[in-house]
Amino acid sequence: MEDRYVFLTEWYDPTAALLRRYQLFFYPKDNSVEMFDLKYQRMFLRRTKYDDLHLEDLFVGNRVTVFSRQLKLIDYGDQFTANKLGSRIEKTFALVKPDVLNKIGDIFELIYSANLIVTKAKMTKLTWSQAADFYVEHQSKPFFNTFIQFIISGPVVAMELTGDEAICIWRTLLGPPDSAAARQEAPQSIRAKFGTDAVRNVCHGSESLAAAARELEFFFPSTVGRGPVNSAVCEDSTCCIIKPHAITEGLTGKILNTIHEARFKISALQMFNMDLANAEEFYEIYKGVVTEYPGMVSELCSGSCIVLEIQGADIPKSFRELCGPSDPEIARHLRPNTLRGLYGKDKVRNAVHCTDLPEDGVLEVGLTHTHTHTHTQIIHNP
């Protein structure tokens, strides 16, 4: 009998301002999909081959795009799917500490190579109170004050990692807590490569499912509130968005490394999902100007993006030069070491968006994230 996986999904309909629910069926034998409308109890999409969806994309909490509709997978649709795909999928929490932010690209690369997926990410600068609350179990230890002072000494990057046995895999990838011990016992681990000692040991990783749930809720609350705010300064900066195709292809780390090697500072980072209405608004200045506009909109809301605030000399002109021509084919011929020359595929999937006009730099950086219960809106903050 042919395998068939079923998920309960939600799609936010911007026209009607409603959440619509579907059953999504996926047939791995021929990579085909089918959708059933739960409200009207009728087939919405008959079985159709769809090569842009893959089995590894299918886990609860992820967002997938099926023929321009961005669907959030909210539950397993039957016991077979839950047993086959859900039994080992876990979420864990990772925190990149202040002294190794220049290694964030390498850390993304190692996460990707371990078959873990970054499903949430945010750069933030914790207050003393926030850091003390997060590390409350260490409060009675003699190193507590020194440790908290270190954690608040600069921005940190909080991440949700998802994958098979994510907690164990991430802790194994990190290595022993003391970086010196890691160099002896696990020389290929993250702490062995980038750590200094037992405090400056690159990253934090959750010890258990319960700890992961608590730590993720602290930084990415599901209830009212947004947790610690992102680190955007919204001045003397420009905006870069790593597009969904580049994230799916595992290029995030490479792009971050290229930006760092070009001597630009990443002063803020946040992963988000953009809906169709906000993507249209964001790209409005290109409507009727470039023929790729509909494709650009579809790509931007086809999956997770990462928005970066970039600081450096002569921003945004110098960063726009690093991005290169919008057509990657032209970039590969004229400026092959630019972001689009290195990582772009075509005029729509060209790896990154960057601010075109100097006066728009702060506006686009303000793409700050307003969460509602139904969907994420990306808004320009004046």
Secondary structure as UniProt FT lines:
FT   STRAND          5..13
FT   TURN            14..17
FT   STRAND          18..27
FT   TURN            28..31
FT   STRAND          32..37
FT   TURN            38..41
FT   STRAND          42..49
FT   TURN            51..52
FT   HELIX           55..57
FT   TURN            60..61
FT   STRAND          63..66
FT   TURN            67..68
FT   STRAND          69..76
FT   HELIX           79..81
FT   HELIX           82..86
FT   STRAND          89..96
FT   HELIX           98..103
FT   HELIX           104..113
FT   TURN            114..115
FT   STRAND          117..124
FT   HELIX           128..134
FT   HELIX           136..138
FT   TURN            139..140
FT   TURN            142..143
FT   HELIX           144..151
FT   TURN            152..153
FT   STRAND          156..164
FT   HELIX           166..174
FT   HELIX           179..185
FT   TURN            187..188
FT   HELIX           190..194
FT   STRAND          203..205
FT   HELIX           209..219
FT   STRAND          238..242
FT   HELIX           244..248
FT   TURN            249..250
FT   HELIX           252..261
FT   TURN            262..263
FT   STRAND          265..272
FT   HELIX           276..282
FT   HELIX           284..286
FT   TURN            287..289
FT   TURN            291..292
FT   HELIX           293..300
FT   STRAND          305..311
FT   TURN            313..316
FT   HELIX           317..323
FT   HELIX           328..334
FT   TURN            336..337
FT   HELIX           339..343
FT   STRAND          352..354
FT   HELIX           358..360
FT   HELIX           361..365
FT   STRAND          368..371
FT   STRAND          376..379
//
